[in-house]
Amino acid sequence: MREFIVEADGGSRGNPGPAGYGAVVIDAATGQTLAERAEYLGVATNNVAEYRGLVAGLRAAHELDPSATVHVRMDSKLVIEQMSGRWKIKHPDMKPLAFEAARVFPPAQVTYEWIPRERNKHADRLANEAMDAGKRGERWSPQDSTAELEAADARAAAGTASGGAGDAGTASRGAGDAGMASGGARDTGTASGGARDAGTAATPSAGWAPADMGAPATFVLLRHGETPLTPQKRFSGSGGTDPALSAAGREQAERVGATLARRGTVQAVVASPLARTRETAAIVAGRLGLDVTVEEGLRETDFGAWEGLTFGEVRERYPDDLTAWLADPEARPTGGGESFTATAERVAAARDKLIAAYSGRTVLLVTHVTPIKTLVRLALGAPPESLFRMELSAASLSAIAYYADGNASVRLFNDTSHLRG
């Protein structure tokens, strides 16, 4: 399921006075701006403009994907508290707008978070562009907008970056009926995240990260492109022949590189030492204009005597060892391979090292099935057997954000949309 961030704002030069709103839809996994909306409203109040911005942002997100989850961030305490159901909506102009906003998505798909004004620069600039256009007797034009660039410059000057859902402030689920919301508290949203251990992860702590957590370290996880062994579904770990990419795998890497280059959010590239990951990383990094750093801890599990065999061949030749391996994360593949417990310890150590090295940055990790599944499992606090319940395609993208308090948020999993068409 996709996750969007909607940032919205509205303003009135006079309150009431000439008013306008701005809204932006952001891909929570990558930080990419997906849509911008702005409009001059004529004479209106600040609060009306803010609500109109919220409605426009939610509608833009719905147009992109009606099944997505949406995290709304605004610097209007009034709108956030009312849409969260904690404050009553008394003003007659607010009730229909709140009701309209609540109807765009099912309430369970939307969370709300208050953020400081300085963290809402993009939407604020869009609203001001709309008001300026209205003053000139013109309509706001997305082609002429510089809001995104100006907001990025402002964040860079302040030394901060726009974070993902749960990055700051307090968040809560939307009211089931915002127009009739009572003053009582509603259930708050929870962010996936658990203690950073390598074994059975501790129970994740609930709630959004507090405001002083800063921007997370975001790992965009790329499984390498296909090798000749991939379509045959053969075990291919770190103890086998170390195959290179096939022609199909190289084409997949090119598509990933083109997609990430368009998004422009990746700031560094780190790869497993195996040939297929280094080749994939080199192709992608070439499109991004970045160098590749190799991290030994990101290598695939060593599958011992099972390397190069299909699952059926292993079951036929080593049935007892396979049964034990499927049941116990401590069990090793035949011939002295690596257990999933040992892999998890290695991957967790690499994760912690990279989090420290790339705090607040977005990093592409080019690695393998088991390391990616392990990172997802640990972030969710899921048991070891969950590794067998995830499907991870060649050249797929996943993403996890790691916060300073030890929590993690899985933002994307097994996305292959960049490989279509």
ABEGO torsion letter per residue (X at the ends): XBBBBBBBBBBBBGOBBBBBBBBBBBBAAAGBBABBBBBBAEBBBAAAAAAAAAAAAAAAAAAABAABBBBBBBABAAAAAAAAGABBBABAAAAAAAAAAAAABBAAABBBBBBBAAAAAAAAAAAAAAAAAAAAGBBBBAAABAAAAAAAAAAAAAGBBBBBBGABEBBBBBBABAAABBABBBBBBBBBEBBBBABBBBBBBBEBBBAAAEBBBBBBBBBBBBBAAAAAGBBBBAABAGBBBBAAAAAAAAAAAAAAAAAGABABBBBBABAAAAAAAAAAAAAAGBBBBBBAAABBBBAEAABGBBAAAAAAABAAAAAAAAABAABBBBGGBBBAAAAAAAAAAAAAAAAAAABGBBBBBBBBAAAAAAAAAAAAGBBAAAAAABBBBBGBBBBBBBBAAGBBBBABBGBAAAABX
